[in-house]
Amino acid sequence: MADVNITPSENGPYLVSGPVKLTDVDGREIPHPDQMALCRCGHSNNKPFCDGNHLTIDFDGTLKN
């Protein structure tokens, strides 16, 4: 998985690139593009993918150390 990158965007989704397998809770593979944005705010209507709702709820994606 050396070629996989997961980067949290500022106050937005996780940006994922590289050869990953995405599955649901039952283990079924979820088709996705090579690069994807995964919801981090919990308000997407297209989970697990980001649909931009973080912009409407004033999501604070500050990472705590």
C-alpha positions as CSV (number, residue, x, y, z in Angstrom):
1,M,0.0,0.0,0.0
2,A,3.0,2.3,-0.5
3,D,1.2,4.0,-3.3
4,V,-1.9,4.8,-1.3
5,N,-2.4,8.4,0.0
6,I,-5.1,9.5,2.4
7,T,-5.0,13.2,3.1
8,P,-7.6,15.2,5.2
9,S,-8.5,18.4,3.4
10,E,-9.0,21.5,5.4
11,N,-12.5,21.4,6.8
12,G,-13.5,18.9,4.1
13,P,-13.3,15.2,3.1
14,Y,-10.5,12.7,3.2
15,L,-8.8,12.7,-0.2
16,V,-7.8,9.2,-1.2
17,S,-5.7,8.1,-4.1
18,G,-3.9,4.9,-5.1
19,P,-4.9,1.3,-5.4
20,V,-7.4,0.8,-2.6
21,K,-10.3,-1.6,-2.1
22,L,-13.3,0.0,-0.5
23,T,-15.9,-2.3,1.1
24,D,-19.2,-1.8,3.0
25,V,-19.9,-3.3,6.4
26,D,-20.9,-6.6,4.8
27,G,-17.6,-6.9,2.9
28,R,-19.1,-6.0,-0.5
29,E,-16.8,-4.0,-2.7
30,I,-17.9,-0.4,-3.4
31,P,-17.0,0.8,-6.9
32,H,-15.1,4.1,-6.9
33,P,-12.8,6.2,-9.0
34,D,-9.1,6.0,-8.7
35,Q,-9.2,9.2,-6.7
36,M,-12.0,9.8,-4.3
37,A,-13.2,12.1,-1.6
38,L,-14.6,10.3,1.5
39,C,-17.0,12.1,3.8
40,R,-15.6,13.3,7.1
41,C,-18.4,15.5,8.4
42,G,-21.1,12.8,8.5
43,H,-23.7,14.8,6.5
44,S,-23.2,13.5,3.0
45,N,-26.2,12.2,1.2
46,N,-23.8,10.0,-0.8
47,K,-21.9,8.2,2.0
48,P,-19.2,7.1,2.1
49,F,-18.4,9.7,-0.6
50,C,-18.3,13.5,0.0
51,D,-21.2,15.5,-1.6
52,G,-20.1,18.9,-0.4
53,N,-22.5,19.2,2.5
54,H,-19.6,20.1,4.8
55,L,-19.8,23.5,3.2
56,T,-23.4,24.1,4.4
57,I,-22.9,23.0,8.0
58,D,-19.7,25.0,8.8
59,F,-17.8,21.7,9.4
60,D,-14.6,22.2,11.5
61,G,-12.1,19.6,10.4
62,T,-9.3,20.7,12.6
63,L,-7.2,17.7,13.5
64,K,-6.5,17.4,17.2
65,N,-3.0,16.3,18.3
